[in-house]
Amino acid sequence: MDQPRVCPHCGSDPVNKVIYGLPSGPLPPRHITGGCIIGPDGPDWICNTCTHQWQTPDSFRATAWAEYETRNPL
């Protein structure tokens, strides 16, 4: 997944990649933690300026969650 260059909401740069889980060391530049609970609606990116959060259409989490729900209906 390519990193967006600008925020789709305000058009500013830079944006940060949201990573989930417990980091084992310092975070790379332009990365922030999203917590340890991974759900289907968690953002992939967050804007440094307006704090807009969004998920890309090819998000692994959204795809994996949809597949899980298909295989395990309530």
C-alpha positions in Angstrom: 0.0 0.0 0.0 1.5 3.3 -1.1 1.6 6.2 1.4 -0.7 9.0 0.4 1.1 12.3 -0.2 -1.6 14.6 1.1 -4.7 14.4 3.4 -7.9 13.8 1.4 -9.7 16.1 3.8 -7.6 19.2 4.0 -4.9 18.6 1.4 -2.0 19.1 3.8 1.2 17.2 4.0 2.6 15.1 5.9 0.3 12.2 6.8 1.3 9.4 9.2 0.9 5.7 8.9 -1.0 4.1 11.7 0.5 0.8 13.0 -1.2 -1.5 15.4 0.2 -3.7 18.2 3.1 -3.1 20.6 6.2 -1.7 18.9 9.4 -3.6 19.7 11.5 -0.4 19.3 11.3 3.2 18.1 8.8 4.0 15.5 9.9 4.9 12.0 9.3 8.5 10.9 5.7 9.3 10.0 4.3 6.3 11.9 2.1 6.4 15.0 0.5 3.7 17.1 -3.2 2.9 16.8 -3.3 0.7 19.9 -3.4 -3.0 20.3 -7.0 -3.7 19.4 -7.3 -4.3 15.7 -10.7 -4.0 14.2 -12.2 -3.7 10.7 -12.7 0.1 10.9 -9.4 1.2 12.2 -7.6 3.9 10.2 -4.5 3.3 8.1 -3.5 7.0 7.9 -3.9 10.2 10.0 -3.3 13.8 9.0 -0.8 15.8 11.1 -2.7 19.0 10.5 -6.5 18.3 10.8 -6.2 14.8 12.5 -8.5 13.4 9.8 -8.2 9.6 9.8 -9.0 7.3 6.9 -8.6 3.7 5.7 -7.4 2.9 2.2 -9.7 0.7 0.0 -7.1 -2.1 -0.1 -6.6 -2.2 3.6 -5.5 -5.6 4.8 -7.6 -5.3 8.0 -10.8 -4.5 6.2 -10.3 -7.3 3.7 -9.3 -9.9 6.3 -12.2 -8.9 8.6 -14.8 -9.2 5.7 -13.4 -12.7 4.9 -13.6 -13.6 8.6 -17.3 -12.5 8.9 -18.1 -14.4 5.7 -16.7 -17.6 7.2 -18.0 -17.1 10.7 -21.5 -15.6 10.5 -23.2 -14.6 13.8 
